[in-house]
Amino acid sequence: MPTAQSIIGNIKPNTKIYRIFPQMRFFSLFEERKNALLRPEKWDDPFENVFLKSQVPLPNGETGQFGFRNDVYGQCWTLETASDAMWQINSKGGDGIRVRTTVGKLIDGMRSVHGKLADVSCFIGRVEYRSEKELKAFGGEMITYHPKEFAIARSLLIKRKAYKHENEVRLIFVAPKTTNESDWVYEYEVDPLKLCDQAMVDGRVSEKDFSILRRRIAKWTGLAENQIRRSSLYTPPENVMVYMR
């Protein structure tokens, strides 16, 4: 399966995407050289993974559950370039660092460590936002998607309209074999310098502290200083004139 067929929805390999990491997690990405995905149960929205956790009618008239419901992991990114909501949610202490990459770099990095299994385990897709009525309707049609792994990934790309501001893209891993109940995290090796082409510091960090932090980031990650920026989202506009009539 070509990389393009691992991409679901209205995004392309060169589409830029963003994720805000806490500082400690940002530095550990470069130190440990591993990217981590979580089971959807750890996400905030109680509707996450609702389809795979739902009851399924069986041919004998009874109901059961998908046996592979715990074998899926995801990581959330966004298409938003300047969103106060995303900074407030993901950088509550004002110490977040936003990583920029592309859809192609992210999915290729995960596919590269899985060989032939990448075709049935590695996906990335743009989230669709629907009403609760539409969500329930989707539950009745999701089993028509083939193959099974694609259907699993597709089920994690539907979300309630209340979260539309997140404008999400999700990296999804469908484990090729059954995982343990305690396996909440899935990690894979990654080259952070190939993945990340820009690091942006929370704009609530002062210019003085940013100058120090930028040198620290450059030293410990190998990123060039011109790749490390400070968000201007919270910088007051200059030279604003109000004309009286």
Secondary structure, DSSP 8 states (H G I E B T S, - for coil): --GGGGEESS--TT-EEEEEE-HHHHHHHHHH-EEEEE-GGGSS-TTTTHHHHSEEE-TTS-EEE-TTTTSEEEEEEE--SS-HHHHHHH-TTS--EEEEEEHHHHHHHHHTTTGGGGGGTEEEEE-EEE-HHHHHHHHHHGGGSSSHHHHHHHHTTEEEGGGGGG-EEEEEEE-SS---TT--EEEEE--HHHH-SEEEE-TTS-HHHHHHHHHHHHHHH---GGGEEE--TTS--SS------
